[in-house]
Amino acid sequence: MKWWRSVVSQEIRKILAYRSDFWVTFLGQTLIQLVVARALWQSVFESQNVTTMQGFTLERLTLYYILAPIGTRMLLGESFGYISREIYDGTFTKYLLYPLSFIQYKSLTYLTNSLFFGLQLFIAFILFQVLYAQTPVSLEMVINLLAGIGLFFLGATVYLNLGMCLELCSLWVDNVWSLMVVLRFLTACLGGGYIPLSFYPGWAVRLMNMTPFPYVVSLPIRTIMGQSTTSEILVGMMMLMFWWLVFRVAVHVIWKFGQKSYTGVGQ
Amino acid sequence: MSRYTRLYLYFLRFSFSKSLEFRFDFTFRIFMDTIYYLINIAFFKVIFLHTNLLGGWTEKQMMVFVAGYLLVDAINMTIFSTNMWWLPYFINRGELDYYLIRPVSPLFFLGLREFSVNSFVNFLMALTFCGYAIWDLGEGLSFLNIFFFGLLLLNGSLIYFCIQMLMIIPVFWTHSARGFVDLFYAMGQAMERPDRVYRGWMKIVFTTILPFALIASFPAKIFLDPFDAKTMAHLFIMTVILWSTMLFFWRKGLANYSSASS
């Protein structure tokens, strides 16, 4: 079982290979998304002359828009789109020769990235509390934070399998990256990454709850913010496990049939 | 000039035949952009469930602004996006050599080589939505006004292209795989909000240093609000500055290009 250590350390080295890019991208993306969202909501609050909307103050919404983009990045990992590209150009062959299954290998590299973004999420939350909200960090906050990161991580395993279902379609069709982009859009929109779900009409939330997206984005954020009850977290975890099972079976079936279509052309 | 026109027509011909070769990809991409449009419209529809004014605009006025930035996005997706996607890889892998030795401007060749046919379909959708949003506004606007709005949006596309290039050009020095392109896409959100929501230092940043607000918000402001010569002058001066800066750094980057990986 030592192979997983090699894969994880190789992946971390890859993440840190271009440090300036990495930090500029991380800080830049987080800050830009935050200031743009905050400016928009500040304008909405002022035009309505209110201090609270749908249970959110402007400060809580600011925290929401710190957690949403980093949390979404935890779901996306970094190596998305690679499987379909590798199938397309034939470099996928190497995974068939590795002494471990490609699904194990890809899952591990993906989850290493997720963990890395989880660490960023942890730091960002603590910095927000200390520097912006100027609230002492309590044990309860840390427990909520760790529970939320755990849910994001669980969500990442669901998203990984859902994404893999789409990526493996490239065993039959030429290019599926646009489907991955659609998945990203839908995850952010239906999961509450763009706007907290409490701002949507009730009928829309009921429909969204029939999809896995609110459980992979909104639930972890609300947990970190201390807005989820224990029963909501437990139900959410069960839903995540249900969706994980559904997509895991789908990956297995697609791979079983799809590997017969793989030709390794392009090597 | 006619040589460049002829060359561009060849680019179009190749792009059309290439697009139709990958039919699934072609369809998926149209689907992707359609979802993007719907999400953007839905975003503001949800916001307007909780307010009746945003940045001084009503929902109908906001839809004209939304249509404006969707149109700019469609123009860029159609004309530049595929080229911009590959440019950092070409620089990084040393594949720029093939383009530098050709007897045409490398910027022209690398910037316009691939025309995205599927995005052209989405451009037509965005154009239709823009037409609908203007019609729904119900303010007897003259053809000249609408034409001028179109010109300003084309100018917005040029600004978008310049900013994107300025995020890619650092690859000449950093030798990274993507440059700051991911950061550019994240910053693209700033284009999708009316500039009046930004205050203080943010307003300065988004109208001068990273002038995303000039792409669609300024054209919509000029179109929807009473004419303001100051806004117009700001837009014109910033376009000239951005274009010149982009050309300056592009030339510096080419001079620094070492073709190390080739």
Chai-1 contact restraints between the chains, C-beta under 6 A:
chainA,res_idxA,chainB,res_idxB,connection_type,confidence,min_distance_angstrom,max_distance_angstrom,comment,restraint_id
A,Y18,B,S176,contact,1.0,0.0,6.0,A-B,restraint_1
A,D21,B,S176,contact,1.0,0.0,6.0,A-B,restraint_2
A,T25,B,D182,contact,1.0,0.0,6.0,A-B,restraint_3
A,T25,B,L183,contact,1.0,0.0,6.0,A-B,restraint_4
A,G28,B,L183,contact,1.0,0.0,6.0,A-B,restraint_5
A,Q29,B,A186,contact,1.0,0.0,6.0,A-B,restraint_6
A,I32,B,A186,contact,1.0,0.0,6.0,A-B,restraint_7
A,I32,B,M187,contact,1.0,0.0,6.0,A-B,restraint_8
A,V35,B,M202,contact,1.0,0.0,6.0,A-B,restraint_9
A,V36,B,Q189,contact,1.0,0.0,6.0,A-B,restraint_10
A,V36,B,A190,contact,1.0,0.0,6.0,A-B,restraint_11
A,V36,B,R193,contact,1.0,0.0,6.0,A-B,restraint_12
A,A39,B,V197,contact,1.0,0.0,6.0,A-B,restraint_13
A,A39,B,Y198,contact,1.0,0.0,6.0,A-B,restraint_14
A,A39,B,M202,contact,1.0,0.0,6.0,A-B,restraint_15
A,L40,B,R193,contact,1.0,0.0,6.0,A-B,restraint_16
A,L40,B,V197,contact,1.0,0.0,6.0,A-B,restraint_17
A,S43,B,G55,contact,1.0,0.0,6.0,A-B,restraint_18
A,S43,B,V197,contact,1.0,0.0,6.0,A-B,restraint_19
A,V44,B,T51,contact,1.0,0.0,6.0,A-B,restraint_20
A,S47,B,T51,contact,1.0,0.0,6.0,A-B,restraint_21
A,S47,B,L53,contact,1.0,0.0,6.0,A-B,restraint_22
A,Q48,B,T51,contact,1.0,0.0,6.0,A-B,restraint_23
A,V173,B,F24,contact,1.0,0.0,6.0,A-B,restraint_24
A,D174,B,F22,contact,1.0,0.0,6.0,A-B,restraint_25
A,D174,B,D25,contact,1.0,0.0,6.0,A-B,restraint_26
A,N175,B,D25,contact,1.0,0.0,6.0,A-B,restraint_27
A,S178,B,F28,contact,1.0,0.0,6.0,A-B,restraint_28
A,S178,B,R29,contact,1.0,0.0,6.0,A-B,restraint_29
A,S178,B,M32,contact,1.0,0.0,6.0,A-B,restraint_30
A,L179,B,F28,contact,1.0,0.0,6.0,A-B,restraint_31
A,V181,B,M32,contact,1.0,0.0,6.0,A-B,restraint_32
A,V182,B,M32,contact,1.0,0.0,6.0,A-B,restraint_33
A,V182,B,I35,contact,1.0,0.0,6.0,A-B,restraint_34
A,F185,B,I35,contact,1.0,0.0,6.0,A-B,restraint_35
A,F185,B,I39,contact,1.0,0.0,6.0,A-B,restraint_36
A,C189,B,I39,contact,1.0,0.0,6.0,A-B,restraint_37
A,Y194,B,F43,contact,1.0,0.0,6.0,A-B,restraint_38
A,I195,B,V46,contact,1.0,0.0,6.0,A-B,restraint_39
A,F199,B,V46,contact,1.0,0.0,6.0,A-B,restraint_40
A,Y200,B,V46,contact,1.0,0.0,6.0,A-B,restraint_41
